[in-house]
Amino acid sequence: MKSFMDENFVLTNKTAETLYHKYAKDLPIIDYHCHLSPQEIYENTQFENITKVWLYGDHYKWRAMRANGIEEKYVTGDASDYDKFLAWAKTVPQLIGNPLYHWTHLELNRYFGVEEPLNENTAPAIWEKVNKLLNSGEWNVRDFIVKSGVEVVCTTDDPTDSLEYHEKIKADSDFNVKVLPSYRPDKGLEINREGFTDWVQKLADVSGIAVDSYDAFLQALQQRIDFFHEIGGRVSDHALDETMYEQAKEEEVSAIFAKALKGEKVSVEEEKKYKSFTLTFLGKEYHKKGWAMQYHINAHRNNNTRMFNQLGPDTGFDSMNDSLLAQPLVQLLDSLDQADALPKTILYSLNPRDNVTIATIIGSFQGGGVPGKMQLGTAWWYNDTKLGMINQMETLADIGVFSRFIGMLTDSRSFLSYTRHEYFRRIMCNLVGAWVENGEYPNDEETLAEIVQNISYYNAKEYFNF
């Protein structure tokens, strides 16, 4: 029997052990998509206790606690931080087979040297030990980043953001990690969503362009792309909860935009035309800049109306969607390719059913001499599990060129989440090792080392060119 989470955790064959420990383990991290706060990075925030750094905003843990029968007061309510930590400690032992169990203990061990499993009995001592370290001045926000070997952090930012903290970090010679913005214009695409006109006005204010027409709107979006690029941004991101495409002329979309600007609702067909034309415009702009474009597809958000009204979005009440994506996604990508303006593109679906579909779609748009130009994005959100990662990687290997995969990201709001890169690298090395030991690939250590190092780090470094 193997020891609990020993040095060969998840590594089940000798080839995997060699690949991980010798080649993948110590490579730097490029975290090209996350939801960390650039303000907290600039200010090098010190967290008073582990609940604040670990449980605040972590909807993965919140969902597990609710499923374990924990009352909401101990999840997002007014219970003390210590009582919330105890509630999490009560939940952890029940999570056998869940990646949260692994993440929890990787984080406790790698950052704070905690060896014992977290449960109700060990919780008080772990609380004291970890909080002492958090208040020592040696484990502030930047310490988690630097000691994890992170080279690049890409935050998620609205086009109307000032990016003031990105600029301040860039000017700080004492901090050598690149913290770069990612351009996420979702609020400008959701033409029927409440607050759209307010967002357009905010865009006008920050861009200095009077957005009184669709043409002016596109100019303002372009101006913000230029601004993000100046700060170092090289990535965009879009939440396509439902993928849609409807061909339209600019005059039609201008009329639709004018209608929305008056506060009127537009039809489903009009929304499709507006989104299709605007996404195509944005894709062309990203292509001009040499950016990578990300589409996060098929999330079903804010399912629980009562809890949404109580807590708001991103509080653990989202799920997978199952909308069909093949035809509209192909049309959207093809509209850009026909103009020879398809940027490097990463496609993620929250529904693993879509992995095979996406893997075949991206094969239709590879080319231009760019290795892995079109990417089947890493296992995301509910797929960010051992089985989910294996499914994504096996699908890519079955259909595409696995060795060109750009690897892992955290997609996290927690500064302790960099251990997810370790988790991924272990699983990836084990998968490759199993192929070798099953006689499916030669035991050529030099080539294998290159593959796992590229997927862990070098492919992303080359792909994004930060």
Secondary structure, DSSP 8 states (H G I E B T S, - for coil): ---TT-TTTT--SHHHHHIIIIIITT--EEE-S----HHHHHHT---SSHHHHHTTT-HHHHHHHHHTT--GGGTTSSS-HHHHHHHHHHHGGG-TT-HHHHHHHHHHHHHH---S--STTTHHHHHHHHHHHHTTTSSSHHHHHHHTTEEEEE--B-TT---HHHHHHHT-TT--SEEE-EE--HHHH-TTSTTHHHHHHHHHHHHT----SHHHHHHHHHHHHHHHHHHT--EEEEEESS-------HHHHHHHHHHHHTT----HHHHHHHHHHHHHHHHHHHHHHT-EEEEEE-EE----HHHHHHH-SSSS--EE-----HHHHHHHHHHHHHTT---EEEEEESSGGGHHHHHHHHHTS--TT-TT-EEE----GGG-SHHHHHHHHHHHHHHS-GGG--------S-TTTTHHHHHHHHHHHHHHHHHHHTTSS---HHHHHHHHHIIIIIHHHHHH--
